[in-house]
Amino acid sequence: MLWPTPYAMTTSLRLGAADGSAIVLPIVPAHGRAPPAFSGPEPIEEAPGITTPGDYAWPGSWKVERDEVHERSIVTWHGNAAVQFPWGSFDHTEQLVYHVADAHPEISAVEGEAESIERLSDRVLTYRGHLAITSDAATFYYRYTRELLRDGVVVRTKTWQEAIPRDLQ
Protein backbone atom coordinates (compact mmCIF):
# COMPACT_ATOMS: atom_id res chain seq x y z
CA MET A 1 0.00 0.00 0.00
CA LEU A 2 1.34 3.42 -0.91
CA TRP A 3 0.74 6.33 1.44
CA PRO A 4 1.31 10.04 0.80
CA THR A 5 4.15 11.84 2.52
CA PRO A 6 2.99 14.00 5.43
CA TYR A 7 4.38 17.11 3.75
CA ALA A 8 2.70 19.08 1.00
CA MET A 9 4.96 19.28 -2.04
CA THR A 10 5.20 20.37 -5.64
CA THR A 11 7.02 18.29 -8.20
CA SER A 12 8.80 20.05 -11.05
CA LEU A 13 10.57 18.89 -14.16
CA ARG A 14 13.38 21.14 -15.36
CA LEU A 15 14.56 20.77 -18.90
CA GLY A 16 18.20 21.15 -19.89
CA ALA A 17 19.45 24.27 -21.64
CA ALA A 18 20.91 24.11 -25.16
CA ASP A 19 21.50 20.33 -25.02
CA GLY A 20 18.03 19.53 -23.68
CA SER A 21 17.26 16.80 -21.16
CA ALA A 22 17.65 13.08 -21.55
CA ILE A 23 16.98 9.83 -19.78
CA VAL A 24 19.25 6.98 -20.78
CA LEU A 25 17.73 3.53 -20.41
CA PRO A 26 19.33 0.16 -21.15
CA ILE A 27 18.23 -1.33 -24.45
CA VAL A 28 18.04 -5.00 -25.28
CA PRO A 29 20.04 -5.37 -28.50
CA ALA A 30 18.09 -6.37 -31.58
CA HIS A 31 20.88 -8.76 -32.62
CA GLY A 32 23.29 -10.81 -30.61
CA ARG A 33 23.38 -14.09 -28.79
CA ALA A 34 20.39 -16.36 -29.06
CA PRO A 35 18.24 -16.39 -25.94
CA PRO A 36 18.62 -19.40 -23.65
CA ALA A 37 16.34 -22.35 -24.34
CA PHE A 38 13.62 -22.66 -21.73
CA SER A 39 11.42 -25.68 -21.33
CA GLY A 40 7.70 -25.20 -21.71
CA PRO A 41 5.45 -24.67 -18.70
CA GLU A 42 4.39 -27.67 -16.70
CA PRO A 43 0.74 -28.67 -17.00
CA ILE A 44 -1.56 -27.31 -14.33
CA GLU A 45 -3.31 -29.96 -12.30
CA GLU A 46 -6.96 -29.17 -11.83
CA ALA A 47 -9.00 -30.96 -9.22
CA PRO A 48 -12.20 -32.43 -10.64
CA GLY A 49 -15.37 -30.49 -9.91
CA ILE A 50 -13.66 -27.22 -8.92
CA THR A 51 -14.44 -24.16 -11.03
CA THR A 52 -13.65 -20.48 -10.74
CA PRO A 53 -16.38 -18.56 -12.59
CA GLY A 54 -14.46 -15.30 -12.17
CA ASP A 55 -10.91 -14.22 -11.59
CA TYR A 56 -9.57 -13.50 -8.12
CA ALA A 57 -10.39 -10.10 -6.58
CA TRP A 58 -7.30 -8.44 -8.07
CA PRO A 59 -7.16 -6.32 -10.22
CA GLY A 60 -10.82 -5.51 -9.60
CA SER A 61 -12.18 -2.10 -10.53
CA TRP A 62 -11.02 1.39 -9.60
CA LYS A 63 -12.96 4.64 -9.39
CA VAL A 64 -11.23 7.99 -8.87
CA GLU A 65 -13.27 10.98 -7.71
CA ARG A 66 -11.64 14.40 -7.68
CA ASP A 67 -13.18 17.35 -5.80
CA GLU A 68 -11.38 20.37 -7.29
CA VAL A 69 -13.30 22.85 -5.12
CA HIS A 70 -12.05 21.26 -1.87
CA GLU A 71 -8.81 19.92 -3.43
CA ARG A 72 -9.22 16.33 -2.34
CA SER A 73 -9.47 12.90 -3.93
CA ILE A 74 -11.32 9.70 -3.15
CA VAL A 75 -10.22 6.44 -4.75
CA THR A 76 -12.44 3.37 -4.44
CA TRP A 77 -11.27 -0.14 -5.28
CA HIS A 78 -13.61 -3.13 -5.45
CA GLY A 79 -12.88 -6.76 -6.22
CA ASN A 80 -14.64 -10.11 -5.98
CA ALA A 81 -13.98 -13.78 -6.56
CA ALA A 82 -15.89 -17.06 -6.55
CA VAL A 83 -15.00 -20.74 -6.46
CA GLN A 84 -17.32 -23.75 -6.81
CA PHE A 85 -16.35 -27.02 -5.11
CA PRO A 86 -18.14 -30.39 -5.20
CA TRP A 87 -18.83 -29.88 -1.47
CA GLY A 88 -19.87 -26.19 -1.58
CA SER A 89 -18.89 -22.74 -2.73
CA PHE A 90 -16.76 -19.76 -1.74
CA ASP A 91 -17.60 -16.13 -2.57
CA HIS A 92 -15.39 -13.19 -1.70
CA THR A 93 -15.82 -9.41 -2.00
CA GLU A 94 -13.55 -6.55 -0.95
CA GLN A 95 -13.63 -2.77 -1.08
CA LEU A 96 -11.07 -0.13 -0.11
CA VAL A 97 -11.81 3.61 -0.05
CA TYR A 98 -8.85 6.02 0.13
CA HIS A 99 -9.17 9.71 1.12
CA VAL A 100 -6.44 12.31 0.48
CA ALA A 101 -6.62 16.11 0.78
CA ASP A 102 -4.06 18.17 -1.15
CA ALA A 103 -3.47 20.70 1.65
CA HIS A 104 -3.20 18.06 4.41
CA PRO A 105 -1.71 14.82 3.05
CA GLU A 106 -0.62 13.93 6.59
CA ILE A 107 -4.23 13.14 7.53
CA SER A 108 -4.97 10.62 4.79
CA ALA A 109 -7.20 7.61 5.43
CA VAL A 110 -8.35 4.29 4.02
CA GLU A 111 -11.34 2.21 5.08
CA GLY A 112 -11.87 -1.33 3.90
CA GLU A 113 -14.51 -4.03 4.08
CA ALA A 114 -14.13 -7.67 3.06
CA GLU A 115 -16.46 -10.63 3.25
CA SER A 116 -15.85 -14.29 2.43
CA ILE A 117 -18.75 -16.73 2.48
CA GLU A 118 -18.25 -20.50 2.49
CA ARG A 119 -21.43 -22.42 1.77
CA LEU A 120 -21.16 -26.05 2.87
CA SER A 121 -23.78 -28.77 3.06
CA ASP A 122 -24.34 -28.37 6.82
CA ARG A 123 -23.39 -24.72 7.51
CA VAL A 124 -22.54 -21.32 6.10
CA LEU A 125 -19.33 -19.70 7.37
CA THR A 126 -18.88 -15.96 6.89
CA TYR A 127 -15.62 -14.13 7.51
CA ARG A 128 -15.81 -10.33 7.66
CA GLY A 129 -12.96 -7.87 7.89
CA HIS A 130 -13.17 -4.16 8.73
CA LEU A 131 -10.05 -2.02 8.16
CA ALA A 132 -9.39 1.60 9.13
CA ILE A 133 -6.02 3.29 8.72
CA THR A 134 -5.54 7.00 9.33
CA SER A 135 -2.48 9.12 9.82
CA ASP A 136 -1.16 12.39 11.10
CA ALA A 137 2.29 13.88 10.50
CA ALA A 138 3.98 11.53 12.99
CA THR A 139 1.86 8.37 13.27
CA PHE A 140 -0.21 5.77 11.40
CA TYR A 141 -3.28 4.56 13.30
CA TYR A 142 -4.23 1.00 12.37
CA ARG A 143 -7.43 -0.80 13.35
CA TYR A 144 -8.67 -4.11 11.97
CA THR A 145 -11.59 -6.22 13.15
CA ARG A 146 -12.19 -9.79 11.99
CA GLU A 147 -15.50 -11.57 12.56
CA LEU A 148 -16.47 -15.20 12.09
CA LEU A 149 -20.14 -16.07 11.70
CA ARG A 150 -21.72 -19.51 11.48
CA ASP A 151 -25.17 -19.57 9.90
CA GLY A 152 -25.43 -15.81 10.47
CA VAL A 153 -24.54 -15.91 14.19
CA VAL A 154 -21.29 -14.30 15.37
CA VAL A 155 -18.97 -17.00 16.75
CA ARG A 156 -15.81 -14.97 17.29
CA THR A 157 -14.59 -11.38 16.89
CA LYS A 158 -11.09 -10.03 17.30
CA THR A 159 -9.77 -6.49 16.89
CA TRP A 160 -6.17 -5.38 16.40
CA GLN A 161 -5.31 -1.76 17.04
CA GLU A 162 -1.92 -0.07 16.92
CA ALA A 163 -0.30 3.34 16.61
CA ILE A 164 2.77 3.03 14.35
CA PRO A 165 5.39 5.82 14.08
CA ARG A 166 5.92 7.22 10.58
CA ASP A 167 9.60 6.34 10.12
CA LEU A 168 11.82 7.34 7.23
CA GLN A 169 9.69 10.28 6.08
Contacts in CASP RR format, 6 or more apart in sequence:
PFRMAT RR
TARGET T0000
AUTHOR 0000-0000-0000
METHOD contacts of the structure
MODEL  1
MLWPTPYAMTTSLRLGAADGSAIVLPIVPAHGRAPPAFSGPEPIEEAPGI
TTPGDYAWPGSWKVERDEVHERSIVTWHGNAAVQFPWGSFDHTEQLVYHV
ADAHPEISAVEGEAESIERLSDRVLTYRGHLAITSDAATFYYRYTRELLR
DGVVVRTKTWQEAIPRDLQ
1 110 0 8 1.000
3 108 0 8 1.000
3 135 0 8 1.000
3 140 0 8 1.000
4 100 0 8 1.000
4 105 0 8 1.000
4 106 0 8 1.000
4 108 0 8 1.000
5 105 0 8 1.000
5 169 0 8 1.000
6 105 0 8 1.000
6 106 0 8 1.000
6 135 0 8 1.000
6 136 0 8 1.000
6 137 0 8 1.000
6 138 0 8 1.000
6 166 0 8 1.000
6 169 0 8 1.000
7 105 0 8 1.000
7 106 0 8 1.000
7 137 0 8 1.000
7 169 0 8 1.000
8 102 0 8 1.000
8 103 0 8 1.000
8 104 0 8 1.000
8 105 0 8 1.000
14 21 0 8 1.000
15 21 0 8 1.000
48 86 0 8 1.000
49 84 0 8 1.000
49 85 0 8 1.000
49 86 0 8 1.000
50 83 0 8 1.000
50 84 0 8 1.000
50 85 0 8 1.000
50 86 0 8 1.000
51 83 0 8 1.000
51 84 0 8 1.000
52 81 0 8 1.000
52 82 0 8 1.000
52 83 0 8 1.000
52 84 0 8 1.000
53 82 0 8 1.000
53 84 0 8 1.000
54 81 0 8 1.000
54 82 0 8 1.000
55 81 0 8 1.000
56 81 0 8 1.000
57 79 0 8 1.000
57 80 0 8 1.000
57 81 0 8 1.000
57 92 0 8 1.000
57 93 0 8 1.000
57 94 0 8 1.000
58 79 0 8 1.000
60 77 0 8 1.000
60 78 0 8 1.000
60 79 0 8 1.000
60 80 0 8 1.000
61 77 0 8 1.000
61 78 0 8 1.000
61 79 0 8 1.000
62 75 0 8 1.000
62 76 0 8 1.000
62 77 0 8 1.000
63 75 0 8 1.000
63 76 0 8 1.000
63 77 0 8 1.000
63 78 0 8 1.000
64 73 0 8 1.000
64 74 0 8 1.000
64 75 0 8 1.000
65 73 0 8 1.000
65 74 0 8 1.000
65 75 0 8 1.000
65 76 0 8 1.000
66 72 0 8 1.000
66 73 0 8 1.000
67 73 0 8 1.000
67 74 0 8 1.000
70 101 0 8 1.000
71 101 0 8 1.000
71 102 0 8 1.000
71 103 0 8 1.000
72 99 0 8 1.000
72 100 0 8 1.000
72 101 0 8 1.000
72 102 0 8 1.000
73 98 0 8 1.000
73 99 0 8 1.000
73 100 0 8 1.000
73 102 0 8 1.000
74 97 0 8 1.000
74 98 0 8 1.000
74 99 0 8 1.000
75 97 0 8 1.000
75 98 0 8 1.000
75 100 0 8 1.000
76 95 0 8 1.000
76 96 0 8 1.000
76 97 0 8 1.000
76 98 0 8 1.000
77 94 0 8 1.000
77 95 0 8 1.000
77 96 0 8 1.000
77 97 0 8 1.000
77 98 0 8 1.000
78 93 0 8 1.000
78 94 0 8 1.000
78 95 0 8 1.000
79 93 0 8 1.000
79 94 0 8 1.000
79 95 0 8 1.000
80 91 0 8 1.000
80 92 0 8 1.000
80 93 0 8 1.000
80 94 0 8 1.000
81 90 0 8 1.000
81 91 0 8 1.000
81 92 0 8 1.000
82 89 0 8 1.000
82 90 0 8 1.000
82 91 0 8 1.000
82 92 0 8 1.000
83 89 0 8 1.000
83 90 0 8 1.000
87 120 0 8 1.000
87 121 0 8 1.000
88 118 0 8 1.000
88 119 0 8 1.000
88 120 0 8 1.000
88 121 0 8 1.000
89 118 0 8 1.000
89 119 0 8 1.000
90 116 0 8 1.000
90 117 0 8 1.000
90 118 0 8 1.000
90 119 0 8 1.000
91 116 0 8 1.000
91 117 0 8 1.000
91 119 0 8 1.000
92 114 0 8 1.000
92 115 0 8 1.000
92 116 0 8 1.000
92 117 0 8 1.000
93 114 0 8 1.000
93 115 0 8 1.000
94 112 0 8 1.000
94 113 0 8 1.000
94 114 0 8 1.000
94 115 0 8 1.000
95 112 0 8 1.000
95 113 0 8 1.000
95 114 0 8 1.000
96 110 0 8 1.000
96 111 0 8 1.000
96 112 0 8 1.000
96 131 0 8 1.000
97 110 0 8 1.000
97 111 0 8 1.000
97 112 0 8 1.000
98 108 0 8 1.000
98 109 0 8 1.000
98 110 0 8 1.000
99 108 0 8 1.000
99 109 0 8 1.000
99 110 0 8 1.000
100 108 0 8 1.000
101 107 0 8 1.000
101 108 0 8 1.000
106 135 0 8 1.000
106 136 0 8 1.000
106 137 0 8 1.000
107 134 0 8 1.000
107 135 0 8 1.000
107 136 0 8 1.000
108 134 0 8 1.000
108 135 0 8 1.000
109 132 0 8 1.000
109 133 0 8 1.000
109 134 0 8 1.000
109 135 0 8 1.000
110 131 0 8 1.000
110 132 0 8 1.000
110 133 0 8 1.000
111 131 0 8 1.000
111 132 0 8 1.000
112 129 0 8 1.000
112 130 0 8 1.000
112 131 0 8 1.000
112 132 0 8 1.000
113 128 0 8 1.000
113 129 0 8 1.000
113 130 0 8 1.000
113 131 0 8 1.000
114 127 0 8 1.000
114 128 0 8 1.000
114 129 0 8 1.000
114 131 0 8 1.000
115 126 0 8 1.000
115 127 0 8 1.000
115 128 0 8 1.000
115 129 0 8 1.000
116 126 0 8 1.000
116 127 0 8 1.000
117 124 0 8 1.000
117 125 0 8 1.000
117 126 0 8 1.000
117 127 0 8 1.000
118 124 0 8 1.000
118 125 0 8 1.000
118 126 0 8 1.000
118 127 0 8 1.000
123 150 0 8 1.000
123 151 0 8 1.000
124 150 0 8 1.000
124 151 0 8 1.000
124 152 0 8 1.000
125 148 0 8 1.000
125 149 0 8 1.000
125 150 0 8 1.000
126 147 0 8 1.000
126 148 0 8 1.000
126 149 0 8 1.000
126 150 0 8 1.000
126 152 0 8 1.000
127 146 0 8 1.000
127 147 0 8 1.000
127 148 0 8 1.000
127 149 0 8 1.000
128 146 0 8 1.000
128 147 0 8 1.000
128 149 0 8 1.000
129 144 0 8 1.000
129 145 0 8 1.000
129 146 0 8 1.000
129 147 0 8 1.000
130 144 0 8 1.000
130 145 0 8 1.000
130 147 0 8 1.000
131 143 0 8 1.000
131 144 0 8 1.000
132 141 0 8 1.000
132 142 0 8 1.000
132 143 0 8 1.000
132 144 0 8 1.000
133 140 0 8 1.000
133 141 0 8 1.000
133 142 0 8 1.000
133 143 0 8 1.000
134 140 0 8 1.000
134 141 0 8 1.000
135 141 0 8 1.000
135 166 0 8 1.000
137 166 0 8 1.000
138 165 0 8 1.000
138 166 0 8 1.000
139 163 0 8 1.000
139 164 0 8 1.000
139 165 0 8 1.000
139 166 0 8 1.000
140 163 0 8 1.000
140 164 0 8 1.000
140 165 0 8 1.000
140 166 0 8 1.000
141 162 0 8 1.000
141 163 0 8 1.000
141 164 0 8 1.000
142 160 0 8 1.000
142 161 0 8 1.000
142 162 0 8 1.000
142 163 0 8 1.000
142 164 0 8 1.000
143 159 0 8 1.000
143 160 0 8 1.000
143 161 0 8 1.000
144 159 0 8 1.000
144 160 0 8 1.000
144 161 0 8 1.000
145 157 0 8 1.000
145 158 0 8 1.000
145 159 0 8 1.000
145 160 0 8 1.000
146 157 0 8 1.000
146 158 0 8 1.000
146 159 0 8 1.000
147 154 0 8 1.000
147 156 0 8 1.000
147 157 0 8 1.000
148 154 0 8 1.000
148 155 0 8 1.000
148 156 0 8 1.000
148 157 0 8 1.000
149 155 0 8 1.000
END
